[in-house]
Amino acid sequence: FGSDNFFIGGDGELLNKASFTKVAVKTVSAAEDQRLYQAYRRGTFRYELALADGNYRATLRFMEPKSGTTAGQRVFDVTLQDKVVLENLDIAAAAGILTAYEKTVPFSVSGGLARIAFTPKAGEAILSSLSIEPVK
């Protein structure tokens, strides 16, 4: 895993921001590795990754960071290679607040470029982390 690279658009945020006052550290329930959920990208954004042609598996990790968010306030689509793979994704409805939600999606690359887009329908799209591995 590495830094948030190869993106176009959106804004990067930290789950636990530095503060001069004592603030409770937020943790994400159901997360196997808290580090994968400590930062997130929000808004309308996409990733373009140079990958060799072939078959891959993308694991997308989400969590709703804002307390008080209810179902329907943040709804978005995820497209891979210009095909909708997650439609009307609503993290608050699917998992709740500060709870890990993970989806793995197969896809193919031809032309040496993987394109993953996050398009809001209500509120902003969000992504905590992304990993891609080849399928053998």
N, C-alpha and C positions, 0 to 999 in steps of 0.2 A: 504494500500500500504506500501511497505517496501523497504529495500535496495535491490540492485541487488545481489541475492543469487542463489544458486543451478545451476550455469552455469558452462560450461566446454568450454574453448577456448574464442577467441575474446579479444578485449580490450575495457575497459570502457573509455568514454570521457565525458567531460562537454561541454554544448553548450556555456556557458559564463565562460571563464577561468579568473582567477585572473590576474590582470595586474597592473603595476606601472604607466602606462600611461592611460589617459582617453580614454576609448573605449566604443562605443555605445553598450548598452545591447541588445542582440538579443531576439526577441519574436517570437512565433510561431503563425501564423494566423490560424483561425478556431479551435483553441484549447480551449475546455471548461475549462481546468485546466492547466495552464502553467507549473506547477510543474511536470506534467507527461512527459514533453518534454525537461526538462533541463539537462538530462543526457541520454546517449545512449550507446549501445554496438555495436561494429562493427567488421567485420572479418568473420571468419567461426566459428560458435559456436552453442551450444545447451544447453537446460535446461532439467534437470531431477528432477521432483518434486514428492515426495511421496504423493499420494492421495488415498483415499478410492475408491474401485471399484464403478463405476457408470457413469452417464452421466454428462457432463460438457459443459460449454461455455467458450472459450478463446477469450478475446478481446486483439488484438495486435495493438499497436499504433506506427506509424512511422512518420518520417519527414526527409527531405533531408537537412542536416545542411550546406553543402558546396555550397556557391554561385559560380555560373559558371558551376555547374554540369548540363549536358544536358541529355536528354532521351538516354538510352542505355549505359550510363557509369556505372550505378549501377543497376544490374539486379540479382535477386536471387529467390530461391525457399524456401518455408516454409513447413516443414512436421510436422504432428502431428500423433503420434503413427505409425510412419513409412509410412504414406500416405501423398502424396503431397496435401496440401490444398490451397496453393497460389503458382501458377506457373508463372515464369518470371515476378515477381513483380518488377516494376520500379517506384519508388516513384516520381522522377523528372517528369516522363511522366504522372503519375496519378494525382499528386497534385501540383507539382511545388516545389520551394525552400522555406524552412522555413514555410511550410503549413502542418497542421496536416492531417494525413491520417489514418483511423481506419478501421479495419476489425474484425468481430466477426465470429468465426468458432465453430460449435458443434463437440464434440468428446467424446469417451468413454474410460474409464480406466478399465483394468482387470489386475490383478497381482500387484496392488498397486503402479504403477509408470506411470507418464505422461512424455512423451518424445516429446520435441519440438526442431526441428533443423532448422538452417538457413544456406543455402548452396549457396555461390556466383556462378554466371555464368559469370558476368562481374563486375569488381570492388570488393567491399566488401558488404556483407549483413549488415543490420542495423536494430536495434529495439530500440525504445524510452522507451516503457513500456509495461507491460503485466499484465493482470488480469484474474483470472480464478474463475468462480463461478459454483456451482452445478445447474443442471437443475432438477426442481422438477416435 
